[in-house]
Amino acid sequence: MINFQPRNWYWIVAGNPGVYSSASNVYVPATDPVYLAWLAAGFAPGRIASEAEIWPYVAGFLPEWLFNGVNFAQPGAGIYSTAQLSAYAASVRYAREIAGITVNGVAVATDRQSQAMINGGFNMALHDPTFTTQWKTASGGFIQVDAPTMIAIATGVGQHVALCFAKEAAVIAGIAAGTIKAPAEIDSAFAGI
């Protein structure tokens, strides 16, 4: 009996040339020597209608940003489509956006829920210069926050989020222009944030 190995399996996907290889996440020709050796060892490729049917088997070891709901195979080994690179850029931007920042020595959470709460505090501080509250920091402690401090925190978070999106826009432009071609280049672009 042949043991199914999702990390090293082949599928024939309707309408696609070649054979999909989960080991390399690319389509290889039916004459590929590694594929032929795999067949000679007694294995047989799966036959399916779409790449989406393969995703449940490979989702555990391929990055989520590769899959757009329909396709995830790369155009070639070590090569990514512009859509894949753009999805990776969005995932890196989001991770940087919600990673937290420090404003005037205060550790500030920047996840989406914290952003909303900070905006609420900003609105209160903006309309009431005597505003004060106990604010829970990203490290879990509480500090006394007055209106100017709340406004500074909100401004810092707003600038951070804007910087993250501006960097993503610049990276997407680089992907479209062909000057950014790999995830490592995207990581490098976001390194300063």
Residue frames relative to the residue before (quaternion, step in Angstrom):
aa qw qx qy qz dx dy dz
M 1.0000 0.0000 0.0000 0.0000 0.00 0.00 0.00
I 0.3877 -0.7232 0.5313 0.2105 3.58 -0.93 0.99
N 0.3180 -0.7494 0.5563 0.1666 3.57 -0.92 0.97
F 0.3921 -0.7258 0.5191 0.2237 3.59 -0.68 1.11
Q 0.0427 -0.7937 0.6058 -0.0332 3.57 -0.79 1.11
P 0.2826 -0.8160 0.4730 0.1744 3.63 0.05 1.25
R 0.6475 0.5265 -0.3292 0.4417 3.63 1.09 -0.61
N 0.7841 0.1630 -0.0996 0.5905 3.59 1.21 -0.33
W 0.3958 0.6948 -0.4913 0.3453 3.53 0.47 1.27
Y 0.2713 -0.7476 0.5851 0.1586 3.54 -1.27 0.37
W 0.0788 -0.7741 0.6273 0.0326 3.53 -1.17 0.72
I 0.2808 -0.6864 0.6401 0.2007 3.52 -1.21 0.64
V 0.1339 -0.8129 0.5665 0.0178 3.54 -0.49 1.28
A 0.5123 -0.6705 0.4410 0.3059 3.58 -0.69 1.10
G 0.8370 0.2164 -0.1781 0.4700 3.54 -0.99 0.94
N 0.6670 0.4687 -0.3071 0.4910 3.60 1.25 -0.02
P 0.4483 -0.6810 0.5004 0.2914 3.57 -0.97 0.79
G 0.7948 0.3007 -0.2094 0.4838 3.56 -1.10 0.54
V 0.5015 -0.6136 0.5269 0.3072 3.49 -1.37 -0.38
Y 0.3994 -0.7159 0.5134 0.2538 3.59 -0.84 0.93
S 0.1593 -0.7744 0.6095 0.0593 3.56 -0.96 0.99
S 0.3403 -0.7487 0.5298 0.2074 3.58 -0.65 1.07
A 0.5830 0.5945 -0.3735 0.4089 3.61 1.13 -0.52
S 0.7932 0.2556 -0.1304 0.5372 3.59 1.03 -0.75
N 0.3228 -0.7716 0.4748 0.2739 3.60 1.31 -0.25
V 0.6015 0.4904 -0.3827 0.5013 3.57 1.01 0.87
Y 0.4841 -0.5963 0.5346 0.3527 3.52 -1.36 0.13
V 0.1416 -0.7740 0.6133 0.0689 3.55 -0.92 0.95
P 0.5572 -0.5907 0.4384 0.3853 3.59 -1.12 0.45
A 0.6077 -0.5704 0.4102 0.3703 3.57 -1.17 0.54
T 0.6648 0.4824 -0.2964 0.4873 3.59 1.28 -0.25
D 0.3552 0.7488 -0.4910 0.2684 3.60 1.27 0.11
P 0.4950 -0.6985 0.4244 0.2948 3.63 -0.72 1.01
V 0.6395 0.5120 -0.3368 0.4642 3.62 0.99 -0.72
Y 0.6435 0.5098 -0.3140 0.4769 3.56 1.02 -0.81
L 0.6585 0.5088 -0.3124 0.4581 3.59 0.92 -0.87
A 0.6376 0.5097 -0.3248 0.4778 3.61 1.04 -0.74
W 0.6182 0.5397 -0.3315 0.4655 3.57 1.07 -0.77
L 0.6506 0.5017 -0.3053 0.4815 3.59 0.99 -0.88
A 0.6589 0.5238 -0.3024 0.4473 3.57 0.95 -0.91
A 0.6409 0.5199 -0.3231 0.4631 3.59 1.18 -0.52
G 0.6426 -0.5680 0.3048 0.4141 3.57 1.30 0.09
F 0.5105 0.6383 -0.4265 0.3874 3.57 1.26 0.12
A 0.1479 -0.7639 0.6196 0.1035 3.56 -1.27 0.39
P 0.4622 -0.6976 0.4646 0.2896 3.60 -0.87 0.88
G 0.4911 -0.6122 0.5254 0.3287 3.51 -1.27 0.48
R 0.2245 -0.7446 0.6098 0.1527 3.57 -1.17 0.54
I 0.0846 0.8198 -0.5521 0.1260 3.53 -0.56 1.20
A 0.5822 -0.6181 0.4190 0.3218 3.55 -1.29 0.31
S 0.8276 0.0113 0.0292 0.5605 3.62 1.05 -0.62
E 0.6309 -0.5253 0.4118 0.3954 3.55 -1.27 0.37
A 0.5732 0.6132 -0.3830 0.3856 3.59 1.04 -0.70
E 0.6257 0.5437 -0.3359 0.4473 3.60 1.12 -0.60
I 0.6465 0.5113 -0.3150 0.4705 3.59 1.18 -0.49
W 0.5345 0.6942 -0.3917 0.2810 3.58 1.05 -0.80
P 0.6530 0.5161 -0.3576 0.4235 3.67 0.78 -0.77
Y 0.6715 0.5000 -0.2980 0.4586 3.60 1.12 -0.56
V 0.7721 0.3502 -0.1745 0.5007 3.59 1.09 -0.66
A 0.4565 0.7219 -0.4284 0.2948 3.60 1.25 -0.21
G 0.6294 0.5656 -0.3306 0.4180 3.57 1.14 -0.53
F 0.8060 0.2458 -0.1386 0.5203 3.60 1.14 -0.41
L 0.6449 0.4384 -0.3463 0.5215 3.60 1.23 0.02
P 0.5273 -0.6413 0.4366 0.3465 3.61 -1.00 0.68
E 0.5924 -0.6236 0.3977 0.3194 3.54 -1.03 0.90
W 0.6341 0.5707 -0.3371 0.3982 3.60 1.01 -0.77
L 0.5601 0.5993 -0.3993 0.4096 3.62 1.18 -0.27
F 0.7304 0.4525 -0.2259 0.4591 3.57 1.05 -0.81
N 0.1759 -0.8078 0.5585 0.0682 3.57 -0.68 1.12
G 0.6687 -0.4781 0.2896 0.4904 3.57 1.27 0.24
V 0.7518 0.2838 -0.1599 0.5733 3.54 1.30 -0.35
N 0.8249 0.0594 0.0363 0.5610 3.57 0.75 -1.12
F 0.0346 -0.7985 0.5996 0.0400 3.55 -1.27 0.40
A 0.4910 0.6611 -0.4450 0.3520 3.62 1.20 -0.23
Q 0.4243 -0.6890 0.5308 0.2519 3.53 -1.07 0.80
P 0.5926 -0.5924 0.4061 0.3647 3.59 -1.16 0.54
G 0.7760 -0.0937 0.0744 0.6192 3.58 1.21 -0.53
A 0.6776 -0.4758 0.3515 0.4369 3.57 -1.24 0.27
G 0.8412 0.1099 -0.1118 0.5176 3.57 -0.74 1.07
I 0.6258 0.4962 -0.3264 0.5056 3.58 1.31 0.16
Y 0.1330 -0.7938 0.5914 0.0499 3.56 -1.04 0.83
S 0.4954 -0.6281 0.5039 0.3260 3.55 -1.15 0.60
T 0.6291 -0.5190 0.3972 0.4208 3.58 -1.22 0.31
A 0.6224 0.5326 -0.3451 0.4581 3.61 1.04 -0.68
Q 0.6547 0.5013 -0.3171 0.4685 3.61 0.96 -0.80
L 0.6657 0.4902 -0.3042 0.4734 3.58 0.92 -0.87
S 0.6366 0.5208 -0.3251 0.4667 3.59 1.03 -0.77
A 0.6443 0.5020 -0.3183 0.4811 3.59 1.01 -0.78
Y 0.6355 0.5129 -0.3335 0.4710 3.58 1.02 -0.74
A 0.6323 0.5308 -0.3274 0.4596 3.59 0.97 -0.85
A 0.6494 0.5069 -0.3173 0.4698 3.60 0.97 -0.81
S 0.6647 0.4952 -0.3158 0.4617 3.60 0.97 -0.78
V 0.6410 0.4994 -0.3257 0.4834 3.61 1.04 -0.72
R 0.6317 0.5282 -0.3314 0.4606 3.61 0.95 -0.83
Y 0.6657 0.5029 -0.3079 0.4573 3.57 0.86 -0.92
A 0.6499 0.5151 -0.3197 0.4584 3.60 0.92 -0.88
R 0.6636 0.4825 -0.3029 0.4848 3.60 0.99 -0.82
E 0.6289 0.5658 -0.3310 0.4181 3.56 0.96 -0.90
I 0.7927 0.3366 -0.1635 0.4812 3.58 0.81 -0.98
A 0.4549 0.7265 -0.4234 0.2933 3.61 1.27 0.06
G 0.5163 -0.6359 0.4233 0.3871 3.59 1.19 -0.37
I 0.1188 -0.7723 0.6214 0.0574 3.54 -1.27 0.49
T 0.3590 -0.6756 0.5811 0.2775 3.53 -1.35 -0.02
V 0.0619 -0.7807 0.6219 0.0029 3.55 -0.87 1.01
N 0.8372 -0.1075 0.0274 0.5355 3.57 -0.60 1.15
G 0.7415 -0.4272 0.2142 0.4710 3.55 0.96 0.93
V 0.6171 0.5284 -0.3429 0.4716 3.60 1.28 0.00
A 0.3645 -0.7073 0.5628 0.2238 3.58 -0.83 1.01
V 0.0630 -0.8177 0.5715 -0.0282 3.56 -0.63 1.18
A 0.3732 -0.7032 0.5630 0.2219 3.57 -0.88 0.99
T 0.1396 -0.8123 0.5631 0.0602 3.57 -1.00 0.81
D 0.3010 0.7251 -0.5571 0.2708 3.59 1.13 0.51
R 0.7053 -0.4978 0.2941 0.4101 3.57 -1.20 0.43
Q 0.6465 0.5034 -0.3371 0.4636 3.62 0.96 -0.76
S 0.6557 0.5003 -0.3164 0.4687 3.60 0.95 -0.82
Q 0.6045 0.5484 -0.3617 0.4506 3.59 1.02 -0.73
A 0.6609 0.5033 -0.3094 0.4629 3.59 0.93 -0.87
M 0.6689 0.4905 -0.3064 0.4669 3.59 0.92 -0.84
I 0.6314 0.5213 -0.3270 0.4718 3.59 1.03 -0.75
N 0.6350 0.5148 -0.3286 0.4731 3.59 1.00 -0.76
G 0.6285 0.5252 -0.3308 0.4687 3.59 1.05 -0.72
G 0.6578 0.4980 -0.2961 0.4813 3.57 0.99 -0.86
F 0.6127 0.5483 -0.3353 0.4600 3.55 1.07 -0.78
N 0.6650 0.5044 -0.3044 0.4590 3.60 0.88 -0.92
M 0.6515 0.4996 -0.3194 0.4733 3.58 0.98 -0.79
A 0.6782 0.4923 -0.2901 0.4620 3.59 0.92 -0.93
L 0.6347 0.5465 -0.3270 0.4377 3.56 1.02 -0.77
H 0.7509 0.3944 -0.1991 0.4909 3.57 1.03 -0.82
D 0.7732 0.2162 -0.1393 0.5797 3.59 1.25 -0.23
P 0.2602 -0.8088 0.5060 0.1488 3.62 -0.14 1.23
T 0.6541 0.4839 -0.3243 0.4826 3.63 1.25 -0.19
F 0.3369 0.7693 -0.4790 0.2554 3.59 1.30 0.10
T 0.1255 0.7397 -0.6578 0.0664 3.57 -1.11 0.83
T 0.0664 0.7819 -0.6186 0.0387 3.53 -1.22 0.51
Q 0.4561 -0.5894 0.5666 0.3516 3.52 -1.37 0.11
W 0.1020 -0.8128 0.5733 0.0175 3.57 -0.62 1.14
K 0.3463 -0.7336 0.5494 0.2001 3.54 -0.89 0.97
T 0.3148 -0.7704 0.5289 0.1665 3.57 -0.69 1.10
A 0.6870 -0.4731 0.3560 0.4213 3.55 -1.30 0.20
S 0.6669 0.4968 -0.3035 0.4651 3.60 1.14 -0.55
G 0.6086 -0.6043 0.3280 0.3961 3.60 1.30 -0.03
G 0.5999 0.5574 -0.3636 0.4440 3.56 1.26 -0.16
F 0.4000 -0.6929 0.5433 0.2544 3.55 -1.32 0.18
I 0.0591 -0.7687 0.6359 0.0359 3.52 -1.16 0.72
Q 0.4852 -0.6197 0.5232 0.3268 3.54 -1.23 0.50
V 0.0745 -0.8000 0.5953 -0.0003 3.57 -0.76 1.08
D 0.1746 -0.7664 0.6094 0.1036 3.55 -0.92 0.95
A 0.7567 -0.4030 0.2543 0.4476 3.58 -1.27 0.13
P 0.6873 0.4661 -0.3237 0.4534 3.67 0.74 -0.86
T 0.6434 0.5117 -0.3279 0.4655 3.60 1.03 -0.74
M 0.6432 0.5183 -0.3202 0.4638 3.58 0.97 -0.85
I 0.6476 0.5030 -0.3153 0.4777 3.58 0.98 -0.82
A 0.6456 0.5152 -0.3207 0.4636 3.61 0.97 -0.79
I 0.6432 0.5124 -0.3206 0.4701 3.59 0.97 -0.84
A 0.6769 0.4910 -0.2948 0.4624 3.58 0.85 -0.97
T 0.6459 0.5110 -0.3222 0.4667 3.57 0.99 -0.80
G 0.6489 0.5203 -0.3119 0.4592 3.58 0.97 -0.84
V 0.6612 0.4884 -0.3037 0.4817 3.57 0.96 -0.87
G 0.6487 0.5193 -0.3212 0.4542 3.60 0.94 -0.86
Q 0.6568 0.4962 -0.3099 0.4758 3.59 0.97 -0.81
H 0.6276 0.5422 -0.3264 0.4535 3.57 1.02 -0.82
V 0.6787 0.4812 -0.2892 0.4735 3.58 0.86 -0.99
A 0.6464 0.5142 -0.3203 0.4638 3.60 0.95 -0.84
L 0.6412 0.5222 -0.3199 0.4624 3.59 1.00 -0.81
C 0.6356 0.5319 -0.3267 0.4543 3.58 0.99 -0.82
F 0.6967 0.4579 -0.2791 0.4764 3.59 0.89 -0.91
A 0.6220 0.5281 -0.3450 0.4639 3.61 1.04 -0.70
K 0.6452 0.5070 -0.3202 0.4734 3.58 1.01 -0.78
E 0.6328 0.5177 -0.3385 0.4658 3.59 0.98 -0.78
A 0.6423 0.5203 -0.3282 0.4573 3.61 0.94 -0.85
A 0.6592 0.4968 -0.3108 0.4712 3.60 0.96 -0.82
V 0.6442 0.5128 -0.3172 0.4705 3.58 1.02 -0.79
I 0.6395 0.5176 -0.3241 0.4670 3.60 0.95 -0.86
A 0.6340 0.5122 -0.3289 0.4769 3.60 1.01 -0.78
G 0.6501 0.5112 -0.3115 0.4680 3.59 1.01 -0.76
I 0.6188 0.5247 -0.3334 0.4803 3.57 1.08 -0.72
A 0.6723 0.4991 -0.2929 0.4617 3.58 0.88 -0.96
A 0.6964 0.4616 -0.2700 0.4786 3.59 1.05 -0.76
G 0.4910 -0.6808 0.4198 0.3453 3.58 1.26 -0.22
T 0.5217 0.6379 -0.4235 0.3763 3.61 1.20 0.25
I 0.7095 0.2952 -0.2229 0.5998 3.59 1.28 -0.27
K 0.0061 0.8520 -0.5177 0.0781 3.55 -0.49 1.24
A 0.7816 0.2788 -0.1435 0.5392 3.59 1.23 -0.12
P 0.6274 -0.5485 0.3951 0.3866 3.59 -1.16 0.54
A 0.6199 0.5539 -0.3560 0.4269 3.62 0.98 -0.73
E 0.6384 0.5139 -0.3270 0.4706 3.60 1.05 -0.68
I 0.6196 0.5209 -0.3286 0.4867 3.57 1.11 -0.66
D 0.6303 0.5260 -0.3257 0.4690 3.58 0.95 -0.88
S 0.6521 0.5239 -0.3037 0.4562 3.56 0.96 -0.91
A 0.6515 0.5283 -0.3144 0.4446 3.58 0.96 -0.87
F 0.7333 0.4122 -0.2248 0.4918 3.58 1.04 -0.76
A 0.4249 0.7592 -0.4323 0.2371 3.60 1.24 -0.22
G 0.7059 0.4872 -0.2748 0.4345 3.60 1.00 -0.69
I 0.6100 0.5595 -0.3548 0.4347 3.59 1.22 -0.11
